[in-house]
Amino acid sequence: MEDITGDMKVAEVLRRCPETVEVFLDRGCPDMRREFFSFMARLMSVRNAARIHKIELGPLLADLNNVAQGVARRPQ
């Protein structure tokens, strides 16, 4: 998988690498695979999701990419 960037849609990240849902959940995002949030995930970039949920983008991207590449994530 190509590197996950802040401009990618959340739904695309979750589709390509379902394991990344745990990163979003651990950081305080709602489960973006369910209900209204699944619709929003198709429209919302990772950058906007981070901003809305007050998450630092750099560490979020690092964790998402680590999971996508099969690298163990650092503890929160």
Biopython code that builds the backbone (N, CA, C, O; Angstrom):
import numpy as np
from Bio.PDB.StructureBuilder import StructureBuilder

atoms = [
    (1, "MET", "N", (0.847, -1.181, 0.000)),
    (1, "MET", "CA", (0.000, 0.000, 0.000)),
    (1, "MET", "C", (0.889, 1.240, 0.000)),
    (1, "MET", "O", (1.922, 1.281, 0.668)),
    (2, "GLU", "N", (0.467, 2.249, -0.763)),
    (2, "GLU", "CA", (1.187, 3.520, -0.762)),
    (2, "GLU", "C", (1.069, 4.158, 0.622)),
    (2, "GLU", "O", (0.180, 3.812, 1.400)),
    (3, "ASP", "N", (1.964, 5.082, 0.918)),
    (3, "ASP", "CA", (1.901, 5.755, 2.209)),
    (3, "ASP", "C", (0.568, 6.462, 2.380)),
    (3, "ASP", "O", (0.018, 7.034, 1.439)),
    (4, "ILE", "N", (0.066, 6.408, 3.600)),
    (4, "ILE", "CA", (-1.161, 7.123, 3.946)),
    (4, "ILE", "C", (-0.790, 8.582, 4.168)),
    (4, "ILE", "O", (0.166, 8.890, 4.880)),
    (5, "THR", "N", (-1.555, 9.475, 3.550)),
    (5, "THR", "CA", (-1.297, 10.909, 3.681)),
    (5, "THR", "C", (-2.520, 11.593, 4.287)),
    (5, "THR", "O", (-3.603, 11.014, 4.372)),
    (6, "GLY", "N", (-2.320, 12.814, 4.698)),
    (6, "GLY", "CA", (-3.412, 13.588, 5.268)),
    (6, "GLY", "C", (-4.509, 13.896, 4.276)),
    (6, "GLY", "O", (-5.634, 14.194, 4.675)),
    (7, "ASP", "N", (-4.205, 13.831, 2.989)),
    (7, "ASP", "CA", (-5.196, 14.153, 1.963)),
    (7, "ASP", "C", (-6.059, 12.972, 1.556)),
    (7, "ASP", "O", (-7.043, 13.146, 0.838)),
    (8, "MET", "N", (-5.710, 11.780, 2.001)),
    (8, "MET", "CA", (-6.507, 10.592, 1.656)),
    (8, "MET", "C", (-7.813, 10.610, 2.439)),
    (8, "MET", "O", (-7.869, 11.095, 3.569)),
    (9, "LYS", "N", (-8.848, 10.080, 1.827)),
    (9, "LYS", "CA", (-10.137, 9.945, 2.505)),
    (9, "LYS", "C", (-10.043, 8.828, 3.548)),
    (9, "LYS", "O", (-9.394, 7.806, 3.324)),
    (10, "VAL", "N", (-10.692, 9.038, 4.675)),
    (10, "VAL", "CA", (-10.676, 8.047, 5.752)),
    (10, "VAL", "C", (-11.211, 6.712, 5.251)),
    (10, "VAL", "O", (-10.645, 5.664, 5.563)),
    (11, "ALA", "N", (-12.289, 6.735, 4.480)),
    (11, "ALA", "CA", (-12.877, 5.487, 3.975)),
    (11, "ALA", "C", (-11.889, 4.711, 3.114)),
    (11, "ALA", "O", (-11.856, 3.481, 3.166)),
    (12, "GLU", "N", (-11.086, 5.414, 2.324)),
    (12, "GLU", "CA", (-10.089, 4.755, 1.483)),
    (12, "GLU", "C", (-9.026, 4.073, 2.339)),
    (12, "GLU", "O", (-8.603, 2.955, 2.045)),
    (13, "VAL", "N", (-8.602, 4.754, 3.396)),
    (13, "VAL", "CA", (-7.614, 4.172, 4.316)),
    (13, "VAL", "C", (-8.190, 2.909, 4.947)),
    (13, "VAL", "O", (-7.519, 1.879, 4.999)),
    (14, "LEU", "N", (-9.431, 2.985, 5.425)),
    (14, "LEU", "CA", (-10.063, 1.830, 6.073)),
    (14, "LEU", "C", (-10.300, 0.692, 5.084)),
    (14, "LEU", "O", (-10.188, -0.478, 5.451)),
    (15, "ARG", "N", (-10.624, 1.019, 3.844)),
    (15, "ARG", "CA", (-10.848, -0.028, 2.837)),
    (15, "ARG", "C", (-9.551, -0.743, 2.500)),
    (15, "ARG", "O", (-9.516, -1.970, 2.413)),
    (16, "ARG", "N", (-8.487, 0.024, 2.312)),
    (16, "ARG", "CA", (-7.203, -0.572, 1.934)),
    (16, "ARG", "C", (-6.545, -1.326, 3.084)),
    (16, "ARG", "O", (-5.864, -2.330, 2.873)),
    (17, "CYS", "N", (-6.753, -0.836, 4.289)),
    (17, "CYS", "CA", (-6.107, -1.469, 5.446)),
    (17, "CYS", "C", (-7.061, -1.417, 6.640)),
    (17, "CYS", "O", (-6.972, -0.501, 7.459)),
    (18, "PRO", "N", (-7.965, -2.381, 6.749)),
    (18, "PRO", "CA", (-8.977, -2.373, 7.804)),
    (18, "PRO", "C", (-8.403, -2.299, 9.225)),
    (18, "PRO", "O", (-9.070, -1.821, 10.143)),
    (19, "GLU", "N", (-7.171, -2.770, 9.400)),
    (19, "GLU", "CA", (-6.561, -2.751, 10.730)),
    (19, "GLU", "C", (-6.353, -1.336, 11.260)),
    (19, "GLU", "O", (-6.193, -1.142, 12.465)),
    (20, "THR", "N", (-6.353, -0.345, 10.365)),
    (20, "THR", "CA", (-6.137, 1.035, 10.804)),
    (20, "THR", "C", (-7.297, 1.578, 11.634)),
    (20, "THR", "O", (-7.156, 2.607, 12.295)),
    (21, "VAL", "N", (-8.441, 0.896, 11.605)),
    (21, "VAL", "CA", (-9.568, 1.367, 12.418)),
    (21, "VAL", "C", (-9.170, 1.460, 13.889)),
    (21, "VAL", "O", (-9.635, 2.352, 14.599)),
    (22, "GLU", "N", (-8.325, 0.559, 14.347)),
    (22, "GLU", "CA", (-7.893, 0.575, 15.748)),
    (22, "GLU", "C", (-7.119, 1.846, 16.075)),
    (22, "GLU", "O", (-7.229, 2.366, 17.185)),
    (23, "VAL", "N", (-6.345, 2.351, 15.132)),
    (23, "VAL", "CA", (-5.605, 3.603, 15.348)),
    (23, "VAL", "C", (-6.595, 4.742, 15.548)),
    (23, "VAL", "O", (-6.475, 5.520, 16.495)),
    (24, "PHE", "N", (-7.567, 4.836, 14.657)),
    (24, "PHE", "CA", (-8.568, 5.895, 14.787)),
    (24, "PHE", "C", (-9.323, 5.781, 16.111)),
    (24, "PHE", "O", (-9.509, 6.779, 16.806)),
    (25, "LEU", "N", (-9.755, 4.575, 16.460)),
    (25, "LEU", "CA", (-10.505, 4.374, 17.697)),
    (25, "LEU", "C", (-9.658, 4.698, 18.931)),
    (25, "LEU", "O", (-10.138, 5.346, 19.861)),
    (26, "ASP", "N", (-8.405, 4.249, 18.938)),
    (26, "ASP", "CA", (-7.517, 4.520, 20.069)),
    (26, "ASP", "C", (-7.277, 6.006, 20.269)),
    (26, "ASP", "O", (-7.013, 6.451, 21.386)),
    (27, "ARG", "N", (-7.367, 6.766, 19.204)),
    (27, "ARG", "CA", (-7.120, 8.214, 19.277)),
    (27, "ARG", "C", (-8.391, 9.004, 19.568)),
    (27, "ARG", "O", (-8.346, 10.231, 19.657)),
    (28, "GLY", "N", (-9.517, 8.323, 19.716)),
    (28, "GLY", "CA", (-10.747, 9.010, 20.108)),
    (28, "GLY", "C", (-11.738, 9.294, 19.000)),
    (28, "GLY", "O", (-12.721, 10.002, 19.220)),
    (29, "CYS", "N", (-11.502, 8.760, 17.820)),
    (29, "CYS", "CA", (-12.465, 8.931, 16.730)),
    (29, "CYS", "C", (-13.597, 7.917, 16.908)),
    (29, "CYS", "O", (-13.387, 6.843, 17.470)),
    (30, "PRO", "N", (-14.791, 8.259, 16.431)),
    (30, "PRO", "CA", (-15.871, 7.266, 16.445)),
    (30, "PRO", "C", (-15.561, 6.167, 15.426)),
    (30, "PRO", "O", (-14.674, 6.321, 14.587)),
    (31, "ASP", "N", (-16.286, 5.081, 15.505)),
    (31, "ASP", "CA", (-16.102, 3.993, 14.546)),
    (31, "ASP", "C", (-16.641, 4.452, 13.197)),
    (31, "ASP", "O", (-17.852, 4.475, 12.977)),
    (32, "MET", "N", (-15.742, 4.812, 12.308)),
    (32, "MET", "CA", (-16.125, 5.395, 11.029)),
    (32, "MET", "C", (-16.575, 4.357, 10.011)),
    (32, "MET", "O", (-16.744, 4.669, 8.833)),
    (33, "ARG", "N", (-16.767, 3.131, 10.463)),
    (33, "ARG", "CA", (-17.313, 2.101, 9.580)),
    (33, "ARG", "C", (-18.820, 1.974, 9.770)),
    (33, "ARG", "O", (-19.468, 1.225, 9.039)),
    (34, "ARG", "N", (-19.385, 2.681, 10.727)),
    (34, "ARG", "CA", (-20.775, 2.472, 11.120)),
    (34, "ARG", "C", (-21.633, 3.727, 10.942)),
    (34, "ARG", "O", (-21.163, 4.856, 11.085)),
    (35, "GLU", "N", (-22.884, 3.490, 10.629)),
    (35, "GLU", "CA", (-23.940, 4.489, 10.600)),
    (35, "GLU", "C", (-23.534, 5.745, 9.835)),
    (35, "GLU", "O", (-22.911, 5.658, 8.776)),
    (36, "PHE", "N", (-23.883, 6.899, 10.365)),
    (36, "PHE", "CA", (-23.620, 8.179, 9.714)),
    (36, "PHE", "C", (-22.131, 8.389, 9.462)),
    (36, "PHE", "O", (-21.746, 8.999, 8.465)),
    (37, "PHE", "N", (-21.302, 7.886, 10.360)),
    (37, "PHE", "CA", (-19.857, 8.096, 10.241)),
    (37, "PHE", "C", (-19.284, 7.421, 8.997)),
    (37, "PHE", "O", (-18.283, 7.887, 8.452)),
    (38, "SER", "N", (-19.898, 6.339, 8.541)),
    (38, "SER", "CA", (-19.392, 5.686, 7.322)),
    (38, "SER", "C", (-19.604, 6.588, 6.108)),
    (38, "SER", "O", (-18.789, 6.589, 5.186)),
    (39, "PHE", "N", (-20.688, 7.350, 6.103)),
    (39, "PHE", "CA", (-20.913, 8.320, 5.039)),
    (39, "PHE", "C", (-19.878, 9.437, 5.122)),
    (39, "PHE", "O", (-19.291, 9.816, 4.109)),
    (40, "MET", "N", (-19.655, 9.962, 6.314)),
    (40, "MET", "CA", (-18.698, 11.055, 6.493)),
    (40, "MET", "C", (-17.277, 10.618, 6.147)),
    (40, "MET", "O", (-16.491, 11.416, 5.636)),
    (41, "ALA", "N", (-16.944, 9.368, 6.419)),
    (41, "ALA", "CA", (-15.595, 8.866, 6.134)),
    (41, "ALA", "C", (-15.291, 8.905, 4.642)),
    (41, "ALA", "O", (-14.132, 9.030, 4.246)),
    (42, "ARG", "N", (-16.324, 8.800, 3.814)),
    (42, "ARG", "CA", (-16.115, 8.867, 2.363)),
    (42, "ARG", "C", (-15.804, 10.286, 1.904)),
    (42, "ARG", "O", (-15.191, 10.479, 0.854)),
    (43, "LEU", "N", (-16.219, 11.272, 2.677)),
    (43, "LEU", "CA", (-16.022, 12.672, 2.322)),
    (43, "LEU", "C", (-14.828, 13.310, 3.031)),
    (43, "LEU", "O", (-14.229, 14.256, 2.519)),
    (44, "MET", "N", (-14.488, 12.791, 4.202)),
    (44, "MET", "CA", (-13.514, 13.434, 5.081)),
    (44, "MET", "C", (-12.098, 12.905, 4.868)),
    (44, "MET", "O", (-11.870, 11.696, 4.806)),
    (45, "SER", "N", (-11.161, 13.832, 4.758)),
    (45, "SER", "CA", (-9.758, 13.442, 4.669)),
    (45, "SER", "C", (-9.228, 13.097, 6.053)),
    (45, "SER", "O", (-9.814, 13.476, 7.067)),
    (46, "VAL", "N", (-8.135, 12.388, 6.081)),
    (46, "VAL", "CA", (-7.474, 12.068, 7.359)),
    (46, "VAL", "C", (-7.098, 13.373, 8.073)),
    (46, "VAL", "O", (-7.236, 13.474, 9.292)),
    (47, "ARG", "N", (-6.631, 14.354, 7.327)),
    (47, "ARG", "CA", (-6.259, 15.655, 7.904)),
    (47, "ARG", "C", (-7.457, 16.314, 8.602)),
    (47, "ARG", "O", (-7.332, 16.810, 9.722)),
    (48, "ASN", "N", (-8.605, 16.315, 7.938)),
    (48, "ASN", "CA", (-9.791, 16.917, 8.544)),
    (48, "ASN", "C", (-10.292, 16.120, 9.745)),
    (48, "ASN", "O", (-10.737, 16.702, 10.734)),
    (49, "ALA", "N", (-10.223, 14.809, 9.664)),
    (49, "ALA", "CA", (-10.624, 13.986, 10.804)),
    (49, "ALA", "C", (-9.742, 14.298, 12.013)),
    (49, "ALA", "O", (-10.235, 14.406, 13.136)),
    (50, "ALA", "N", (-8.441, 14.441, 11.777)),
    (50, "ALA", "CA", (-7.527, 14.775, 12.866)),
    (50, "ALA", "C", (-7.875, 16.130, 13.464)),
    (50, "ALA", "O", (-7.905, 16.286, 14.685)),
    (51, "ARG", "N", (-8.135, 17.098, 12.614)),
    (51, "ARG", "CA", (-8.453, 18.447, 13.092)),
    (51, "ARG", "C", (-9.747, 18.443, 13.901)),
    (51, "ARG", "O", (-9.803, 19.027, 14.984)),
    (52, "ILE", "N", (-10.774, 17.799, 13.391)),
    (52, "ILE", "CA", (-12.077, 17.766, 14.064)),
    (52, "ILE", "C", (-11.982, 17.083, 15.424)),
    (52, "ILE", "O", (-12.627, 17.511, 16.382)),
    (53, "HIS", "N", (-11.183, 16.027, 15.511)),
    (53, "HIS", "CA", (-11.085, 15.262, 16.754)),
    (53, "HIS", "C", (-9.889, 15.673, 17.611)),
    (53, "HIS", "O", (-9.551, 15.010, 18.591)),
    (54, "LYS", "N", (-9.248, 16.796, 17.215)),
    (54, "LYS", "CA", (-8.135, 17.371, 17.987)),
    (54, "LYS", "C", (-6.992, 16.360, 18.194)),
    (54, "LYS", "O", (-6.511, 16.143, 19.305)),
    (55, "ILE", "N", (-6.589, 15.761, 17.076)),
    (55, "ILE", "CA", (-5.512, 14.770, 17.070)),
    (55, "ILE", "C", (-4.358, 15.357, 16.270)),
    (55, "ILE", "O", (-4.573, 15.938, 15.206)),
    (56, "GLU", "N", (-3.149, 15.213, 16.768)),
    (56, "GLU", "CA", (-1.985, 15.675, 16.013)),
    (56, "GLU", "C", (-1.833, 14.820, 14.758)),
    (56, "GLU", "O", (-1.808, 13.591, 14.826)),
    (57, "LEU", "N", (-1.732, 15.487, 13.619)),
    (57, "LEU", "CA", (-1.699, 14.772, 12.340)),
    (57, "LEU", "C", (-0.440, 13.925, 12.175)),
    (57, "LEU", "O", (-0.529, 12.780, 11.732)),
    (58, "GLY", "N", (0.727, 14.462, 12.521)),
    (58, "GLY", "CA", (1.979, 13.731, 12.315)),
    (58, "GLY", "C", (2.007, 12.375, 13.001)),
    (58, "GLY", "O", (2.255, 11.364, 12.344)),
    (59, "PRO", "N", (1.754, 12.326, 14.321)),
    (59, "PRO", "CA", (1.740, 11.022, 14.999)),
    (59, "PRO", "C", (0.637, 10.089, 14.490)),
    (59, "PRO", "O", (0.827, 8.874, 14.430)),
    (60, "LEU", "N", (-0.517, 10.662, 14.124)),
    (60, "LEU", "CA", (-1.595, 9.837, 13.580)),
    (60, "LEU", "C", (-1.156, 9.172, 12.282)),
    (60, "LEU", "O", (-1.343, 7.969, 12.102)),
    (61, "LEU", "N", (-0.574, 9.954, 11.382)),
    (61, "LEU", "CA", (-0.094, 9.393, 10.114)),
    (61, "LEU", "C", (0.988, 8.356, 10.334)),
    (61, "LEU", "O", (1.016, 7.334, 9.648)),
    (62, "ALA", "N", (1.885, 8.608, 11.289)),
    (62, "ALA", "CA", (2.945, 7.641, 11.581)),
    (62, "ALA", "C", (2.341, 6.316, 12.039)),
    (62, "ALA", "O", (2.752, 5.250, 11.580)),
    (63, "ASP", "N", (1.362, 6.384, 12.946)),
    (63, "ASP", "CA", (0.730, 5.153, 13.433)),
    (63, "ASP", "C", (-0.049, 4.450, 12.330)),
    (63, "ASP", "O", (0.015, 3.226, 12.208)),
    (64, "LEU", "N", (-0.784, 5.213, 11.527)),
    (64, "LEU", "CA", (-1.542, 4.597, 10.422)),
    (64, "LEU", "C", (-0.608, 3.891, 9.451)),
    (64, "LEU", "O", (-0.882, 2.769, 9.024)),
    (65, "ASN", "N", (0.497, 4.546, 9.103)),
    (65, "ASN", "CA", (1.449, 3.939, 8.172)),
    (65, "ASN", "C", (2.151, 2.737, 8.777)),
    (65, "ASN", "O", (2.416, 1.761, 8.076)),
    (66, "ASN", "N", (2.457, 2.789, 10.065)),
    (66, "ASN", "CA", (3.072, 1.636, 10.721)),
    (66, "ASN", "C", (2.151, 0.426, 10.669)),
    (66, "ASN", "O", (2.587, -0.684, 10.364)),
    (67, "VAL", "N", (0.878, 0.644, 10.967)),
    (67, "VAL", "CA", (-0.090, -0.460, 10.915)),
    (67, "VAL", "C", (-0.230, -0.963, 9.478)),
    (67, "VAL", "O", (-0.255, -2.171, 9.244)),
    (68, "ALA", "N", (-0.319, -0.056, 8.531)),
    (68, "ALA", "CA", (-0.478, -0.443, 7.128)),
    (68, "ALA", "C", (0.720, -1.239, 6.626)),
    (68, "ALA", "O", (0.577, -2.095, 5.753)),
    (69, "GLN", "N", (1.896, -0.962, 7.171)),
    (69, "GLN", "CA", (3.111, -1.661, 6.754)),
    (69, "GLN", "C", (3.428, -2.859, 7.646)),
    (69, "GLN", "O", (4.455, -3.516, 7.477)),
    (70, "GLY", "N", (2.538, -3.134, 8.596)),
    (70, "GLY", "CA", (2.721, -4.293, 9.462)),
    (70, "GLY", "C", (3.733, -4.100, 10.576)),
    (70, "GLY", "O", (4.229, -5.072, 11.144)),
    (71, "VAL", "N", (4.042, -2.841, 10.892)),
    (71, "VAL", "CA", (4.985, -2.529, 11.967)),
    (71, "VAL", "C", (4.197, -2.339, 13.243)),
    (71, "VAL", "O", (3.122, -1.739, 13.229)),
    (72, "ALA", "N", (4.722, -2.846, 14.344)),
    (72, "ALA", "CA", (4.054, -2.681, 15.629)),
    (72, "ALA", "C", (3.922, -1.199, 15.969)),
    (72, "ALA", "O", (4.856, -0.419, 15.788)),
    (73, "ARG", "N", (2.763, -0.835, 16.456)),
    (73, "ARG", "CA", (2.481, 0.544, 16.816)),
    (73, "ARG", "C", (3.064, 0.863, 18.180)),
    (73, "ARG", "O", (3.117, 0.005, 19.061)),
    (74, "ARG", "N", (3.505, 2.111, 18.349)),
    (74, "ARG", "CA", (4.015, 2.521, 19.652)),
    (74, "ARG", "C", (2.851, 2.748, 20.597)),
    (74, "ARG", "O", (1.778, 3.164, 20.162)),
    (75, "PRO", "N", (3.043, 2.481, 21.885)),
    (75, "PRO", "CA", (1.933, 2.658, 22.842)),
    (75, "PRO", "C", (1.543, 4.122, 22.974)),
    (75, "PRO", "O", (2.368, 5.018, 22.799)),
    (76, "GLN", "N", (0.260, 4.352, 23.287)),
    (76, "GLN", "CA", (-0.255, 5.715, 23.483)),
    (76, "GLN", "C", (0.193, 6.266, 24.802)),
    (76, "GLN", "O", (-0.141, 7.400, 25.143)),
]
sb = StructureBuilder()
sb.init_structure("model")
sb.init_model(0)
sb.init_chain("A")
sb.init_seg("    ")
for serial, (resi, resn, name, xyz) in enumerate(atoms, 1):
    if name == "N":
        sb.init_residue(resn, " ", resi, " ")
    sb.init_atom(name, np.array(xyz, "f"), 0.0, 1.0, " ", f" {name:<3s}", serial, name[0])
structure = sb.get_structure()
